[in-house]
Amino acid sequence: MSGRGLAADAAMVVFPIELFLPGSDIAAVVERKQEFYQALTRWTAPAAEASARGARRVSLGAPDAEALQAKVANHYLSSLWGDGLPIVPATAARVDWMLKGTTRPRDHVLGKFPPRGGVVTIESIAIALAMAGGRPEYLPVLVAAVEAFLDPHSDSAALQADSGSVYPVIIVNGPIARQIRLNSGFGCLGPDPQHPAGASIGRALRLLQQNLGGALPGIGAMAMYGGMRYTNAVFAEDEAGLPEGWLPHGTVRHGFAPGTNSVSLVFANGVTNIKRRSAVKETAENDILRGMYRIADVLRGAQLGILPGYREGTPGVLMIPQVIAAVMAGLGWTPQSIREFLWEHSKVPMSQLQRSGADEWIGIQAPESADIDPWPIASRPENIVLLVAGGGHPTNACWLPACCPHVIGRTIDVPEAFDALLAEADRDIGCGSDACVI
């Protein structure tokens, strides 16, 4: 409620979830009407909440390093600050180190993190990155990702508390991806010790969702099965692998000039590997065409979760590897023709939607499309996010079905001392080239 601008401790009348199931007896609501009257007419806010702008420091002591480490870990968990994995203590010195990744003041406020509405400052973002084991050169990407998350058009206030297993996907474009060792190839969804940035940035964002946004399972996060990822998904588009004439995602979707450091936020609720390569040896043309039909079949199966993105958002993110993008480009395929093919061949017969009752959801969330038969998974082909990413192998594509009313883009600001931070990273964890094995 605080994320919506109301008091975080506003009055509530609590009922068991069974009351909201089909066929339930709602007489209990009538019987307890006096509680509603009381809450609406006589509730007053308690003492003002402590400001969230200044981080509270905690001192812990132990006889030796091992005991201290255990004590810190237990303190994070008992305070509900951790995520179940080991946490790096966010000491004052470590947070100060993270802040080298920005020139903004540490008390600069970016907004309130939904749904609880904790105040987001540059310092709180740096604290989360420290806890996640990050480095200061990752901070510019994380700040941009948080700015996208807080954009009202992202609908994060609702999606953060959604009962579906929704999680943020951060797509990075521009030279910063390679500079900070953000993966765009084999294993780009993680984990990858040679490209550690994505795991730290995504985990830091998840800690902010929990610690400022209140996204504790069953309380501030109502995802019945969880988001499936401790680290969300943070990866780069394989811009070096784009065929000639194909523009990067940040340019296509958000209008950023090629070469601009940027992030793009999509809320996804799953990930599906698609075996797009044919089972027998055949011509390249047939291999590509049959693979496209198989991809379209997978997209056709995502009906209800994608509805929030029907008009202006996206039904999901499709990733194809550079080796297949090159073959397709050589055969005359373009990003637009790929999207148009998938949009056309993933349409669902209305009879199939009526059989499952999905047409009723369409009538509520995208009523303008309720009479279209067969029904398209998006209002237009351009809504489909198409990326070149993943390892250089021809067998698979990857589909991240979305629950995303808008795809939000932000440019990334880097500090003047960024080159020095990159030099420190080379010194600390080895070179960042693809040929280097750390």
N, C-alpha and C positions, 0 to 999 in steps of 0.2 A: 504494500500500500504506500510505503514511503517512496518507492520508485515512481509512483503515480502522483507524487506531490502531497500525499496525505500523511498523517501522523503514523509512525511506524508501530505504535502501540495502540492504535485505534481499537474501539470496542468490537468484540466479535461474539457471535452466538454460534456455538460449535455443534454439529450434528454428525452422526456416523455416516460413512459413505453409502451404506445400504439404502439410505433414504433417497438417494439419487438414481437408483436402478429402476428399470422399467417395471411398472406394476406395483411399486412400493406405496405404502400407506403414508400420506404426508400429514396425517392428523397431528403428529407431534409438533409440526410447525405452528399450527393453530393453538395448540395447548400452551406453547411457550411464547405466545405473542407479547406477553408483558415484558420479556427480556429485550425484545426489539424496541419497544416503546422506551424502556429505561435507557438503552444504549443510545438511542437517537435523541433523547431530550435531556438527559442528566449526566452524560459522560463528560468528564473533564480530563485534560491531559495531565499526567504527573509531571514531576520536575523536568525541566528541559534536558534533553539528551546531551551527553558529553560530546564535545566537538570531535569529529572523526578526522580533522585536518592535521592533528599532530600525533604522530605514532607514539604509542605508549611503550616504554622500554621496560624490559624484565631482566632481573639479575638472577642467575642460577649458579650454584656452587657445587663442587664435587671433589673427592679426594684425588682423582686422577682423570686423564683424558677420556678413557673408556667409559668410566662412570658418568662423566659429564655428558658425553655423547648420548648415552642412554637416557639421562635425565632430560636433556633437551628434546629428544624424540618423544618421550612420554608427555612432556609438557605441551608440545604442539598437538598431540592427539587428544589429550584430555581437554584442551582448550578449543577443540574442533577447528584447528587451523590447518591441519595436515590433510593428506589424501590417502594415507595408508602406506605410502612409499617413504623411504628415508628422505628427510628434509635437510637442506643445508641451512644452518643457523643464519638468520638475517641480522648479523652483527652490525653495529654502527659503521665500522670500517668497511664491511662488505657492501653495505647499501651506498656508502659514499663512492665506492668504486663503480657500482652500477650507474650512478648518476653522471659519470664521465661520458656516458652515451647521449647526453642531451645538454643543451644550453638553457633550457627552461628552468625557472626556479623550482625548487623541490616542493614548495607549497602551492604551485600553480594547480588550479582546480579544473578538471575536465568535465565533471558532472556527477550524477548519482548513478550507482551501479544497480540495475534492477535485478530481482524485484524488491529486495530489502531497502535499497536506496542508500547504501554506504557512500560517503563522499570519496570520489576518486581524485587523487593528487598524483603528481609525478613521483613523489616519494613513495606512495603506496604501490605504484606500478613497479618501482625499483625494488621494493621489499619483496614483492611476489617473484620477481625475476631472480633475486638472490636466493630465495627459498627453493626455487626450481633448479638451482645449479647453473644459472645462466652466466653470461658475460656482458660487459657494457656495450659491446658493438651490436648486441641483439636488441638493445633498448629502443632504438628508433623504430624498428619493425613492430615491437610490442605496443609502443605508444600509438602508432597508426592503427593497429588492430583494435585497441581499446576505443579509440575515437570512432572507428566504424561500428563497433559493437554498441556504443552509446547513441549512435544516430537514431532518432525516433523512427525513421522509416525502416530500420532493420527489424522492428517489432520484437526486439530482444526482451522487452518487459513481459510479453506474453510467452515467447518461445522458451525463455529461461525457466518458466514454471510450467511448461507444457507436459502433458502426460506421455507424449511420444518421446522416443529416445533421440532428442535433437541435440546436436553439438555443432559448434562453429568450425568452419573450414576457412583457413586463411591462405589465399593464393598470392604469391609474391612475384612481381615483375621488376625488371631493372637490374643493373649491375650489382646492387647490394646483395642479391641472392648468392652469387658466387663468392663475393667478398667475405660474407660471414659463414660460408660453408652450409648453405641451405640446399637441401637435396632437390633435384628435379629428375633424377634418373632411377636406377635400380633401387628399390626400397624407399621411394620418396615419401610413403606414408609412415615409414619408420618401423623399428628403430635402426639407426645407423651411426656407429661411433665415429665414422669419418665425416659425417655431416650432423653434428650434434645440435645445431641451432634450432631446428624445427621442434624437437622434443622439449627443449627448455622454454621456448617462446609459447608453445601450446600449453604446456603444463602451467606456466605462470598465468596465462589467461584463465585457465581452469581454476586456479587458486583464487584469482580475483572474483570469478563467478561465485565461488563459495564464500570467501571471507568478507567481501564487501557486498556481494549480491545475495548472500544468504542461501545459496543453492545447496542446501543439505538434503539428501534423499528423503522424500516423504514430508518435507517441511517447505523449503523454498524451491526445491526442484521436484516436480511431481512425475518425472520420467519413471514409468513403471519398471523398466528394466535397466535404466541408466544410459548414459551416452556412449558406453562401450569403450571410451578412450580416456585414459588419464591425461593424455597430452593433446586432446583435440586433434586437429589435422592442420599442420603448417608446412607448406612445401612451395617450391618455385616452379613456374612454367619453364620448360626446356626451350628457351628462346634460341639457343644456338642450334637446336634441331628443327626449327621452323623452316618449312620449305620456302623457296623464294616467292615473295609476294604475300605470304601469310603474315598477318599482323599479330602482335602479342595481345593477350587477353585484356590487359589494362587499357590498351588503345581501343580495341573493339567494343568493350563493354562500357568504359568510363570516359573515353575520349582523351586519355593522357597521351602525350607524345611518345613515340617509341624511344626507349632508353630511359624513361622516367621511373624512378624508384617508387613503387606503389604497392598497396595491398588491396585485396578484394575479399569481402566477407560474404560467405554463403552459409546458411544454416542447413545442415544435412541430417538425415536420420538413418543412415546405414551406409554400407559399401558392398558392391557386388562385383566379383571378378567375372568377366565375360570371355569365354573361349571363342575368339573370333576367327582363328585360323581354321582352314578346312582340314578334314581328317585324311584326305587323300591328295596326292599330287595333282594339280590342275593348273590352268592358266592363271596368271596374276589377276586378270579381269574377273574371272569367276570366284577366285578366292576372296577378293575384296567385296564383290557384290553379295556373296553368301554370308560373309562376315557382317556386312551392314544389316542384312535381314535379321541375323541373330541378335545384334545389338538392339534393333528396333523391337524385337520380341521382348527383350528384357525391359526396355523403357515402357512398353505397353502394360506391363504388370504393375507399374507404380501409379495408382489411381487416386486414392484418398489423401495420402500424406502430402502430395504435391499441390493440392488445391489452393493453399494460401498464395502460391506463386503463380497462379494461372494467368493473371492479367499482366503484371509488370515484372514479376520476379523470375524464378527459374524452376523447372521441374527437376533439375539436377545437373551434375557436372560429369561430363564424359571425357575420359583421358585416353588418348591413343599414343603409342610410342612413336618416336621419330622415324624409325625404320618403316613403319606402315604409313605415316604421313607422307614420307618421300615417295613411296610407291603410288599412293593415291594421287598425289600432285602430278606425278608423271603420267597418270592415266586421265588427267583432266579434272579430277575432283578439286573443289575449292571448299573452304570452310562453310560458305553459304550453301553450296549444293549438298554438303554432308548434313547440315542442319535441316534443310528442306526434305531430304530423303527420310531422315529419321522421324521428322514431324509427321510426314505423310503416312509412313508405314507403321507408326506406333499408335495410330488411331484405334479406338475401341468401339465395337458395335454397341449401340444403345441397348439392344436386347441383353447383352452380356452384363452391362451395368445395371439394368433393371432386375436381372436375376439375383444379383447380390445386394440390391438396395443402394448401390453406390450412386445411382442417379438422384436419390434424395439428398445426399450430401452435396452433390453438384448443384442442385437447385437452391441450396442454402448458401454455399460459398462462392459459386461462380454461376449465378442464375442466367446470365446472358448467353451461356453456352449449353443450357439444358436441352435445347431443341436441336442441337447439332448431332447428326448421325452419319457416319461414325464420329465419335467424340475425340478431339485432339487433346493431347496431354498439356498443351500450352496454347495461349491465344495466338501465338505466332512462332515460326521456327527460330527467330532470333533470340528467343528466351532461353534456349538450350545453351548451356555453357560448354564450349568445346575447347579442350586444352591439349597441347602436345606435352606429354610428361610420361615418366616411367622408363624402365630399362630398355636398352636397345635389343629387343626380342620381339618376334612377330606374332606370338601365339595369342596374347591376351589384350583386352581393353579393360577399363575400369569405370564403373558407373557409381556415382554417389547420389542417390535419390535425395531430393531436397524438400524442405519445408520452409520456404523462403519467399516472403512477399516482395522483397527488394534485394538486389545484389548491391552492396554498398562499397564504394571505392574511396580510398584516401591516399594521398601522396605521403612519402616518407621524408622527414627532415633529418639530416645527419649533421652532427656538430663539426666545427672546423677541425677539431682534433681527431677526426675519425680515422685518418691514415695512421696515426700513432697507435690507436686502439687495435687496428688490424695488424700492425707490426708486433704488438704485444701478443696477439693471438698466435702469430707465426712462431714466436719465441716459445710460447707456453705449450701449444698442442701440435706443433708441426705445420708444414706448409699446407695451403688450402687447395692445391691443384688436384685434378682428378687422378693423376698418376701417383700421388703420394699415398703411402699406406702408413697411417699413424700407429 
